[in-house]
């Protein structure tokens, strides 16, 4: 198999994506033991929210410097290193039995997982830029969200493990080992390609200077702010959603997991198709604008509109497909390749700052309003907070759209294949 062949390139993509699969499974695994953590270990909603906040705090601390690390030392070493950290954190979480040790384990996961995602995204961009980048990142997200879908349904297909809080987390740790195993495989594949000079060198990396941030264009910053508001509205919601569905809508644990899986299932199949569509038609800023419109009403629909939850969750799933499928590849067309690792890291850092704050804030809101099965209205404040994020995302998406229609556009509205 020639390292320069298209087949080799797609093999690299599949291997890299399995690292994302393990990563996503680990991240969401605690959502389906939330009630058990509360009953067995005495966790409060605010402490549970801190499990997600601690992950994001670690990501904030490491991401900017990890971007420079990726640019300087390359993707293959970065993927292997951060994949190994993710795998270790999974087993640490599974064998934690107190709030302190579990918070530390989630910190370790955040330290490895978000830089791993950045390194994998840079790797895919390196292999596919100028070719089928949108479609490739769509396939990458498809396999990653297959990990999310698998954990959403884990209390169905792995029901014997759900006899407490620990066994599901041990299962998650085993599956999370894919982060390191795929990292090893990717290292070998890229090493072989570099030996044969298949991949272009990115050139000298910029030095780490805060003043260099002004070199990023307005379109980049609009995408970053949209990324922060969008992920802050989606990821903390997914973490609390199973508990919300059970206590506010009376669903069973299994049905709540199946409903939560719609978000991942919709995104899994739609994201690669949207990626292929934007490669052929462009319209990247327009697609992000449409996605921002879709997300605005969904949270209030869940608490005020007498309609099947399937409808707002599906709308959220479509937005969850549109925005990431377009947002991440768009950065590769705005930022020079030698600064791409830093750009993706900075983007993810700001995203995680938002996620950390809102994971804690929603936990606090639920605790403050005494949200429970006996008081389902206590969830309303948190849903309003998510809706405010949707409105802010709409504003940033509109500003991006207007900028890309102007004289300083970067060609996001133009096709690439």
Secondary structure by P-SEA (a helix, b strand, c coil): cccccaaaaaaaaaaaaaaaaaaaaaaaccccaaaaaaaaccccaaaaaaaaaaaaaaaaacaaaaaaaaaaccaaaaaaaaaaaaaaaaaaaaacccaaaaaaaaaaaaaccaaaaaaaaaaaaaaccccaaaaaaaaaaaaaaaaaaaaaacccccccccccccaaaaaaaaaaaaaaaaaaaaaaaaaaaaaacccccccccccccccccccccaaaaaaaaaaaaaaaacaaaaaaaaaaaaacccccaaaaaaaaaaaaaaaaaaaaaaaaaaacccaaaaaaaaaaaaacccccccccccccaaaaaaaaaaaaaccccccaaaaaacccccaaaaaaaaaaaaaaaaaaaaaaaaaaaaaaacccccccccaaaaaaaaaaaaaaaaaaaaaaaaaaacccccccccccc
